């Protein structure tokens, strides 16, 4: 069983930046593909970024050039650096760990983009 705890969500103005963190425990972190998902109000949960166990990142087109995903296997942590935030990117951000079914999810951290 893997436990995931996200942090770093906050209220930020449009154009601002945030760094989210997700700390994993209870599993062999380096073996997991890790992802960040976003769920806006009334929306489906959707993937924002993924990082493979060898560190290869994948970003959805709408955040390329503005978001960066990274991992630190020594700290069992992944990060999502978010720059130039837009209101469309606000929502609850979840961390996900994949190795086999089922995947593991954290409880989420809230990102609000507003003046």
ABEGO torsion letter per residue (X at the ends): XBBBBBBGBBBBBBGBBBBBBBBBBGBBAAABBBBBBBBBBGBBBBBABBBBAAGBBBBBAAABGABBBBBBAAAGBBBBBBBGBBAAABEBBBBBBBABOBBBBBAEBBBBBBX
